[in-house]
Amino acid sequence: MEEDDAASPDVRRGSNAELKKLLVFKSYRRRWLVLMVVCLINCSNATIWLTFAPVPNQSSQYLMVSLDKINLLSMVYMVVSIPLSFVATWMLDTLGLKVTLILGSWLNMFGGLLRFLGTQWGHGDAVLYVVVFLGQVLGAMAQPLIIFTPTKVAALWFPEHQRATANMITSMSNPLGILLANIISPMLTQTAAQIPNLLLVYALPACVICCLTTLAVRSSVPPTPPSASAESSTSEPFLKGFKLLLTNKAYLVLLLCFGSGVAVFTCFFTLLVQILCVQGYTNDFAGLCGALFIVFGIVGAGALGLYVDKTKKFIEATKINMSFFALACIAFSVVCLVPQQRAAVATICSLFGFFVFSIYPVAMELSVECSYPVGEATSAGLLFISGQLLSVLYLIVLQAFTVQLTDSHRSTCGDAVLSWKVPMLVLAGLCTLFTCFFVLVFHTRYRRLEAEEQAIYGNSATSEHATNVET
């Protein structure tokens, strides 16, 4: 008792603060149900997005259209999501998580069902492609409503020591859907006549997930907040928050560099088959490299998410991983131009995925930290839009640098064989440039963590934390 009486004011203040924290902030088991629902919707939407990409020839034969129109079924997601992203961020920060998730799940379900029902109207019908395309449009409309939710779910439902992990789990459900689409579509579609069965396989989970979302997501927030920032959710109005982001130097640096990283990933995944086939690598091997890219990426994201949750070293983790990501990009740009190096190419693809995917959830959390109290959906949504816009730009630039090859005895590409030597060096150069820029220029305070410490410990602890971060 005497030791307790002699304890310093700082110790007593810390003990009282911890007691207050335990009494006021509570996390509910239902948060894992909400997390699971968000993961399932993200995964389902990704499979609907890339249904036809792994089986372009069979899809072209069944729908009786050119390969360009089959590619358009995937490209429509990118086209539709950019303008609707602003609507999705406004809905999440204004109408709340419940309304946004339920609307997204219903659009996703109707998109999947419409595609399947279109196949029941007759094989080769002129209207069939239009109906399937409209189904893809509905799925594309659902994507921004779904893909912006990870940071919101983490902020509103999870305590501060689990936010990065929750963000990582929900963020990685989308690439998991991409992986499943690349496995399931070729497996179930050996011939063009099997396309209707494939569409049914993707439609049924979308229906089940829609029902689960409607029944399980009963509120946008838990009964009591899990953290101080969730308790004092002072997210700025959408337009005001948007203006604050445009004047936030740290956020703008993150916006540009993260968008560049997303663009590099998109170019890699979109062009992988075309790049490798020039050197004689088969489509099956390219598919294996894509699978390794995603699997190791999910592992990397999981490891880094757990580490950041414990240490709160968002900036250090992002800078280090971006540096290794740039090195992996350089390595791939060299190795992919050399024939008969299957082991080296597969290894580099695995490392490439490990570092690029691990950045995604941490960067999303970092965007919230450096822009708080701007709404989580607004800050994460602009990052997504930046990635989409730069992806389109990068793809146009890289394809402009391609050169037709005359000597292509190793190629497995078919008639049109392009040299990707210059485009890959350009991609590696852009990746290195933006990584160096981010490492040298990006600095920020952890605004959300400061607000939480201020709510618990008071101004003095907040000032001390701010000093440590700046140092």
CORCOR-V785892 format. One record per helix or strand. SS is the DSSP state (a for helix, b for strand). FROM is the first residue (numbers start at 1). TO is the last residue. If there is no record, write none. Layout:
ss=(SS SS)
from=(FROM FROM)
to=(TO TO)
//
This chain:
ss=(a a a a a a a a a a a a a a a a a b b a a a)
from=(2 9 30 53 67 97 126 149 163 192 228 238 249 283 314 342 376 403 418 421 447 459)
to=(5 24 49 63 94 119 147 157 188 216 231 246 277 311 335 371 400 404 419 441 457 470)
//
